[in-house]
């Protein structure tokens, strides 16, 4: 088990042993999931990135300034 403290700006440092065990490197993208009071953090794979990009292309109908304004406070 490793511990890390969250700073005022919401930033934290992933302990070196955790980075090494998870093969995390500078520039990697992390996914965050919340399940109740548990936080799951995982490294995003290139497949995930391609999937999310493709998904975003199919959702253009909801990608407008009007939609952004309507849903901003949710």
Backbone as XML, in Angstrom:
<?xml version="1.0"?>
<chain id="A" units="angstrom">
  <residue number="1" name="UNK">
    <atom name="N" x="0.843" y="-1.171" z="0.000"/>
    <atom name="CA" x="0.000" y="0.000" z="0.000"/>
    <atom name="C" x="0.889" y="1.235" z="0.000"/>
  </residue>
  <residue number="2" name="UNK">
    <atom name="N" x="0.490" y="2.215" z="-0.773"/>
    <atom name="CA" x="1.207" y="3.487" z="-0.843"/>
    <atom name="C" x="0.227" y="4.606" z="-0.526"/>
  </residue>
  <residue number="3" name="UNK">
    <atom name="N" x="0.737" y="5.685" z="0.024"/>
    <atom name="CA" x="-0.096" y="6.843" z="0.347"/>
    <atom name="C" x="0.371" y="8.055" z="-0.433"/>
  </residue>
  <residue number="4" name="UNK">
    <atom name="N" x="-0.567" y="8.929" z="-0.768"/>
    <atom name="CA" x="-0.251" y="10.196" z="-1.425"/>
    <atom name="C" x="-1.268" y="11.219" z="-0.942"/>
  </residue>
  <residue number="5" name="UNK">
    <atom name="N" x="-0.839" y="12.433" z="-0.787"/>
    <atom name="CA" x="-1.710" y="13.511" z="-0.320"/>
    <atom name="C" x="-2.135" y="14.371" z="-1.501"/>
  </residue>
  <residue number="6" name="UNK">
    <atom name="N" x="-3.392" y="14.824" z="-1.487"/>
    <atom name="CA" x="-3.896" y="15.716" z="-2.528"/>
    <atom name="C" x="-3.605" y="17.146" z="-2.098"/>
  </residue>
  <residue number="7" name="UNK">
    <atom name="N" x="-2.968" y="17.908" z="-2.981"/>
    <atom name="CA" x="-2.645" y="19.309" z="-2.698"/>
    <atom name="C" x="-3.853" y="20.193" z="-2.973"/>
  </residue>
  <residue number="8" name="UNK">
    <atom name="N" x="-3.750" y="21.450" z="-2.601"/>
    <atom name="CA" x="-4.864" y="22.395" z="-2.687"/>
    <atom name="C" x="-5.439" y="22.482" z="-4.096"/>
  </residue>
  <residue number="9" name="UNK">
    <atom name="N" x="-4.627" y="22.378" z="-5.125"/>
    <atom name="CA" x="-5.095" y="22.476" z="-6.501"/>
    <atom name="C" x="-5.682" y="21.180" z="-7.037"/>
  </residue>
  <residue number="10" name="UNK">
    <atom name="N" x="-5.808" y="20.157" z="-6.195"/>
    <atom name="CA" x="-6.354" y="18.877" z="-6.627"/>
    <atom name="C" x="-5.318" y="17.943" z="-7.216"/>
  </residue>
  <residue number="11" name="UNK">
    <atom name="N" x="-4.049" y="18.332" z="-7.165"/>
    <atom name="CA" x="-2.996" y="17.501" z="-7.737"/>
    <atom name="C" x="-2.414" y="16.569" z="-6.682"/>
  </residue>
  <residue number="12" name="UNK">
    <atom name="N" x="-1.885" y="15.461" z="-7.161"/>
    <atom name="CA" x="-1.191" y="14.514" z="-6.296"/>
    <atom name="C" x="-0.041" y="13.900" z="-7.083"/>
  </residue>
  <residue number="13" name="UNK">
    <atom name="N" x="0.836" y="13.230" z="-6.402"/>
    <atom name="CA" x="1.939" y="12.520" z="-7.043"/>
    <atom name="C" x="1.700" y="11.032" z="-6.872"/>
  </residue>
  <residue number="14" name="UNK">
    <atom name="N" x="1.772" y="10.304" z="-7.963"/>
    <atom name="CA" x="1.638" y="8.851" z="-7.887"/>
    <atom name="C" x="2.988" y="8.323" z="-7.412"/>
  </residue>
  <residue number="15" name="UNK">
    <atom name="N" x="2.989" y="7.591" z="-6.299"/>
    <atom name="CA" x="4.268" y="7.094" z="-5.774"/>
    <atom name="C" x="5.047" y="6.291" z="-6.818"/>
  </residue>
  <residue number="16" name="UNK">
    <atom name="N" x="6.361" y="6.402" z="-6.752"/>
    <atom name="CA" x="7.237" y="5.772" z="-7.739"/>
    <atom name="C" x="6.991" y="4.271" z="-7.850"/>
  </residue>
  <residue number="17" name="UNK">
    <atom name="N" x="6.846" y="3.576" z="-6.725"/>
    <atom name="CA" x="6.633" y="2.124" z="-6.784"/>
    <atom name="C" x="5.329" y="1.784" z="-7.494"/>
  </residue>
  <residue number="18" name="UNK">
    <atom name="N" x="4.307" y="2.619" z="-7.335"/>
    <atom name="CA" x="3.027" y="2.396" z="-8.021"/>
    <atom name="C" x="3.202" y="2.648" z="-9.516"/>
  </residue>
  <residue number="19" name="UNK">
    <atom name="N" x="3.886" y="3.739" z="-9.878"/>
    <atom name="CA" x="4.130" y="4.035" z="-11.300"/>
    <atom name="C" x="4.883" y="2.896" z="-11.967"/>
  </residue>
  <residue number="20" name="UNK">
    <atom name="N" x="5.886" y="2.388" z="-11.295"/>
    <atom name="CA" x="6.668" y="1.297" z="-11.863"/>
    <atom name="C" x="5.840" y="0.023" z="-11.988"/>
  </residue>
  <residue number="21" name="UNK">
    <atom name="N" x="5.070" y="-0.303" z="-10.963"/>
    <atom name="CA" x="4.256" y="-1.524" z="-10.985"/>
    <atom name="C" x="3.191" y="-1.460" z="-12.078"/>
  </residue>
  <residue number="22" name="UNK">
    <atom name="N" x="2.641" y="-0.263" z="-12.335"/>
    <atom name="CA" x="1.588" y="-0.098" z="-13.339"/>
    <atom name="C" x="2.147" y="0.297" z="-14.704"/>
  </residue>
  <residue number="23" name="UNK">
    <atom name="N" x="3.467" y="0.391" z="-14.813"/>
    <atom name="CA" x="4.138" y="0.794" z="-16.053"/>
    <atom name="C" x="3.604" y="2.138" z="-16.561"/>
  </residue>
  <residue number="24" name="UNK">
    <atom name="N" x="3.519" y="3.109" z="-15.653"/>
    <atom name="CA" x="3.060" y="4.454" z="-16.000"/>
    <atom name="C" x="4.256" y="5.321" z="-16.353"/>
  </residue>
  <residue number="25" name="UNK">
    <atom name="N" x="4.098" y="6.097" z="-17.420"/>
    <atom name="CA" x="5.166" y="6.972" z="-17.879"/>
    <atom name="C" x="4.618" y="8.364" z="-18.152"/>
  </residue>
  <residue number="26" name="UNK">
    <atom name="N" x="5.509" y="9.346" z="-18.217"/>
    <atom name="CA" x="5.106" y="10.713" z="-18.527"/>
    <atom name="C" x="4.331" y="10.724" z="-19.837"/>
  </residue>
  <residue number="27" name="UNK">
    <atom name="N" x="3.222" y="11.425" z="-19.854"/>
    <atom name="CA" x="2.399" y="11.518" z="-21.051"/>
    <atom name="C" x="1.283" y="10.497" z="-21.129"/>
  </residue>
  <residue number="28" name="UNK">
    <atom name="N" x="1.311" y="9.470" z="-20.263"/>
    <atom name="CA" x="0.226" y="8.489" z="-20.252"/>
    <atom name="C" x="-1.069" y="9.162" z="-19.803"/>
  </residue>
  <residue number="29" name="UNK">
    <atom name="N" x="-2.187" y="8.638" z="-20.270"/>
    <atom name="CA" x="-3.502" y="9.135" z="-19.870"/>
    <atom name="C" x="-4.112" y="8.141" z="-18.902"/>
  </residue>
  <residue number="30" name="UNK">
    <atom name="N" x="-4.711" y="8.659" z="-17.829"/>
    <atom name="CA" x="-5.336" y="7.815" z="-16.822"/>
    <atom name="C" x="-6.851" y="7.968" z="-16.866"/>
  </residue>
  <residue number="31" name="UNK">
    <atom name="N" x="-7.557" y="6.872" z="-16.635"/>
    <atom name="CA" x="-9.009" y="6.872" z="-16.521"/>
    <atom name="C" x="-9.371" y="6.780" z="-15.049"/>
  </residue>
  <residue number="32" name="UNK">
    <atom name="N" x="-10.363" y="7.549" z="-14.630"/>
    <atom name="CA" x="-10.824" y="7.533" z="-13.247"/>
    <atom name="C" x="-12.273" y="7.070" z="-13.221"/>
  </residue>
  <residue number="33" name="UNK">
    <atom name="N" x="-12.565" y="6.105" z="-12.372"/>
    <atom name="CA" x="-13.929" y="5.620" z="-12.181"/>
    <atom name="C" x="-14.230" y="5.658" z="-10.696"/>
  </residue>
  <residue number="34" name="UNK">
    <atom name="N" x="-15.444" y="6.057" z="-10.350"/>
    <atom name="CA" x="-15.856" y="6.091" z="-8.948"/>
    <atom name="C" x="-16.950" y="5.049" z="-8.763"/>
  </residue>
  <residue number="35" name="UNK">
    <atom name="N" x="-16.758" y="4.170" z="-7.802"/>
    <atom name="CA" x="-17.731" y="3.137" z="-7.442"/>
    <atom name="C" x="-18.005" y="3.279" z="-5.954"/>
  </residue>
  <residue number="36" name="UNK">
    <atom name="N" x="-19.081" y="3.985" z="-5.621"/>
    <atom name="CA" x="-19.372" y="4.241" z="-4.211"/>
    <atom name="C" x="-18.265" y="5.101" z="-3.628"/>
  </residue>
  <residue number="37" name="UNK">
    <atom name="N" x="-17.603" y="4.598" z="-2.582"/>
    <atom name="CA" x="-16.507" y="5.358" z="-1.985"/>
    <atom name="C" x="-15.138" y="4.852" z="-2.450"/>
  </residue>
  <residue number="38" name="UNK">
    <atom name="N" x="-15.126" y="4.075" z="-3.534"/>
    <atom name="CA" x="-13.876" y="3.557" z="-4.088"/>
    <atom name="C" x="-13.528" y="4.284" z="-5.385"/>
  </residue>
  <residue number="39" name="UNK">
    <atom name="N" x="-12.274" y="4.572" z="-5.548"/>
    <atom name="CA" x="-11.763" y="5.205" z="-6.759"/>
    <atom name="C" x="-10.878" y="4.197" z="-7.475"/>
  </residue>
  <residue number="40" name="UNK">
    <atom name="N" x="-11.177" y="3.967" z="-8.748"/>
    <atom name="CA" x="-10.369" y="3.073" z="-9.577"/>
    <atom name="C" x="-9.646" y="3.937" z="-10.606"/>
  </residue>
  <residue number="41" name="UNK">
    <atom name="N" x="-8.332" y="3.794" z="-10.656"/>
    <atom name="CA" x="-7.516" y="4.533" z="-11.611"/>
    <atom name="C" x="-6.817" y="3.499" z="-12.477"/>
  </residue>
  <residue number="42" name="UNK">
    <atom name="N" x="-6.923" y="3.683" z="-13.792"/>
    <atom name="CA" x="-6.225" y="2.750" z="-14.674"/>
    <atom name="C" x="-5.634" y="3.493" z="-15.857"/>
  </residue>
  <residue number="43" name="UNK">
    <atom name="N" x="-4.595" y="2.915" z="-16.384"/>
    <atom name="CA" x="-3.913" y="3.490" z="-17.538"/>
    <atom name="C" x="-4.789" y="3.290" z="-18.773"/>
  </residue>
  <residue number="44" name="UNK">
    <atom name="N" x="-4.954" y="4.347" z="-19.538"/>
    <atom name="CA" x="-5.752" y="4.267" z="-20.754"/>
    <atom name="C" x="-4.902" y="3.696" z="-21.861"/>
  </residue>
  <residue number="45" name="UNK">
    <atom name="N" x="-5.406" y="2.681" z="-22.517"/>
    <atom name="CA" x="-4.663" y="2.050" z="-23.604"/>
    <atom name="C" x="-4.963" y="2.767" z="-24.916"/>
  </residue>
  <residue number="46" name="UNK">
    <atom name="N" x="-4.122" y="2.575" z="-25.923"/>
    <atom name="CA" x="-4.399" y="3.186" z="-27.234"/>
    <atom name="C" x="-5.755" y="2.755" z="-27.797"/>
  </residue>
  <residue number="47" name="UNK">
    <atom name="N" x="-6.197" y="1.536" z="-27.475"/>
    <atom name="CA" x="-7.508" y="1.067" z="-27.932"/>
    <atom name="C" x="-8.605" y="1.915" z="-27.303"/>
  </residue>
  <residue number="48" name="UNK">
    <atom name="N" x="-8.487" y="2.224" z="-26.009"/>
    <atom name="CA" x="-9.464" y="3.073" z="-25.335"/>
    <atom name="C" x="-9.519" y="4.440" z="-25.992"/>
  </residue>
  <residue number="49" name="UNK">
    <atom name="N" x="-8.355" y="4.990" z="-26.304"/>
    <atom name="CA" x="-8.270" y="6.314" z="-26.909"/>
    <atom name="C" x="-8.966" y="6.324" z="-28.269"/>
  </residue>
  <residue number="50" name="UNK">
    <atom name="N" x="-8.713" y="5.323" z="-29.085"/>
    <atom name="CA" x="-9.335" y="5.239" z="-30.403"/>
    <atom name="C" x="-10.845" y="5.063" z="-30.267"/>
  </residue>
  <residue number="51" name="UNK">
    <atom name="N" x="-11.275" y="4.253" z="-29.310"/>
    <atom name="CA" x="-12.703" y="4.042" z="-29.085"/>
    <atom name="C" x="-13.386" y="5.345" z="-28.686"/>
  </residue>
  <residue number="52" name="UNK">
    <atom name="N" x="-12.798" y="6.058" z="-27.729"/>
    <atom name="CA" x="-13.411" y="7.310" z="-27.273"/>
    <atom name="C" x="-13.426" y="8.355" z="-28.379"/>
  </residue>
  <residue number="53" name="UNK">
    <atom name="N" x="-12.392" y="8.414" z="-29.178"/>
    <atom name="CA" x="-12.363" y="9.351" z="-30.297"/>
    <atom name="C" x="-13.474" y="9.005" z="-31.294"/>
  </residue>
  <residue number="54" name="UNK">
    <atom name="N" x="-13.593" y="7.733" z="-31.637"/>
    <atom name="CA" x="-14.642" y="7.300" z="-32.558"/>
    <atom name="C" x="-16.026" y="7.587" z="-31.997"/>
  </residue>
  <residue number="55" name="UNK">
    <atom name="N" x="-16.216" y="7.338" z="-30.713"/>
    <atom name="CA" x="-17.491" y="7.618" z="-30.072"/>
    <atom name="C" x="-17.806" y="9.102" z="-30.124"/>
  </residue>
  <residue number="56" name="UNK">
    <atom name="N" x="-16.808" y="9.933" z="-29.888"/>
    <atom name="CA" x="-17.044" y="11.378" z="-29.904"/>
    <atom name="C" x="-17.487" y="11.855" z="-31.284"/>
  </residue>
  <residue number="57" name="UNK">
    <atom name="N" x="-17.012" y="11.195" z="-32.334"/>
    <atom name="CA" x="-17.406" y="11.581" z="-33.690"/>
    <atom name="C" x="-18.871" y="11.272" z="-33.967"/>
  </residue>
  <residue number="58" name="UNK">
    <atom name="N" x="-19.416" y="10.269" z="-33.274"/>
    <atom name="CA" x="-20.820" y="9.907" z="-33.487"/>
    <atom name="C" x="-21.769" y="10.776" z="-32.684"/>
  </residue>
  <residue number="59" name="UNK">
    <atom name="N" x="-21.252" y="11.582" z="-31.766"/>
    <atom name="CA" x="-22.108" y="12.388" z="-30.896"/>
    <atom name="C" x="-22.129" y="13.856" z="-31.287"/>
  </residue>
  <residue number="60" name="UNK">
    <atom name="N" x="-21.781" y="14.166" z="-32.521"/>
    <atom name="CA" x="-21.739" y="15.555" z="-32.978"/>
    <atom name="C" x="-23.075" y="16.275" z="-32.846"/>
  </residue>
  <residue number="61" name="UNK">
    <atom name="N" x="-24.171" y="15.541" z="-32.915"/>
    <atom name="CA" x="-25.477" y="16.196" z="-32.850"/>
    <atom name="C" x="-25.700" y="16.914" z="-31.520"/>
  </residue>
  <residue number="62" name="UNK">
    <atom name="N" x="-24.943" y="16.536" z="-30.484"/>
    <atom name="CA" x="-25.072" y="17.190" z="-29.186"/>
    <atom name="C" x="-23.900" y="18.105" z="-28.890"/>
  </residue>
  <residue number="63" name="UNK">
    <atom name="N" x="-23.121" y="18.400" z="-29.876"/>
    <atom name="CA" x="-21.915" y="19.190" z="-29.675"/>
    <atom name="C" x="-22.114" y="20.588" z="-30.265"/>
  </residue>
  <residue number="64" name="UNK">
    <atom name="N" x="-22.811" y="21.428" z="-29.512"/>
    <atom name="CA" x="-23.042" y="22.788" z="-29.977"/>
    <atom name="C" x="-22.918" y="23.744" z="-28.798"/>
  </residue>
  <residue number="65" name="UNK">
    <atom name="N" x="-22.756" y="25.009" z="-29.079"/>
    <atom name="CA" x="-22.691" y="26.009" z="-28.010"/>
    <atom name="C" x="-23.986" y="26.031" z="-27.203"/>
  </residue>
  <residue number="66" name="UNK">
    <atom name="N" x="-25.123" y="25.832" z="-27.872"/>
    <atom name="CA" x="-26.409" y="25.819" z="-27.187"/>
    <atom name="C" x="-26.489" y="24.654" z="-26.199"/>
  </residue>
  <residue number="67" name="UNK">
    <atom name="N" x="-26.032" y="23.478" z="-26.634"/>
    <atom name="CA" x="-26.037" y="22.320" z="-25.741"/>
    <atom name="C" x="-25.094" y="22.546" z="-24.559"/>
  </residue>
  <residue number="68" name="UNK">
    <atom name="N" x="-23.921" y="23.076" z="-24.825"/>
    <atom name="CA" x="-22.961" y="23.349" z="-23.748"/>
    <atom name="C" x="-23.577" y="24.279" z="-22.725"/>
  </residue>
  <residue number="69" name="UNK">
    <atom name="N" x="-24.233" y="25.325" z="-23.165"/>
    <atom name="CA" x="-24.870" y="26.276" z="-22.248"/>
    <atom name="C" x="-26.016" y="25.626" z="-21.479"/>
  </residue>
  <residue number="70" name="UNK">
    <atom name="N" x="-26.815" y="24.811" z="-22.149"/>
    <atom name="CA" x="-27.966" y="24.172" z="-21.502"/>
    <atom name="C" x="-27.557" y="23.167" z="-20.438"/>
  </residue>
  <residue number="71" name="UNK">
    <atom name="N" x="-26.456" y="22.452" z="-20.635"/>
    <atom name="CA" x="-26.054" y="21.372" z="-19.737"/>
    <atom name="C" x="-24.914" y="21.741" z="-18.809"/>
  </residue>
  <residue number="72" name="UNK">
    <atom name="N" x="-24.393" y="22.949" z="-18.892"/>
    <atom name="CA" x="-23.205" y="23.356" z="-18.139"/>
    <atom name="C" x="-23.327" y="23.149" z="-16.628"/>
  </residue>
  <residue number="73" name="UNK">
    <atom name="N" x="-24.479" y="23.433" z="-16.052"/>
    <atom name="CA" x="-24.626" y="23.398" z="-14.592"/>
    <atom name="C" x="-25.052" y="22.044" z="-14.042"/>
  </residue>
  <residue number="74" name="UNK">
    <atom name="N" x="-25.114" y="21.032" z="-14.856"/>
    <atom name="CA" x="-25.532" y="19.717" z="-14.349"/>
    <atom name="C" x="-24.422" y="18.999" z="-13.654"/>
  </residue>
</chain>
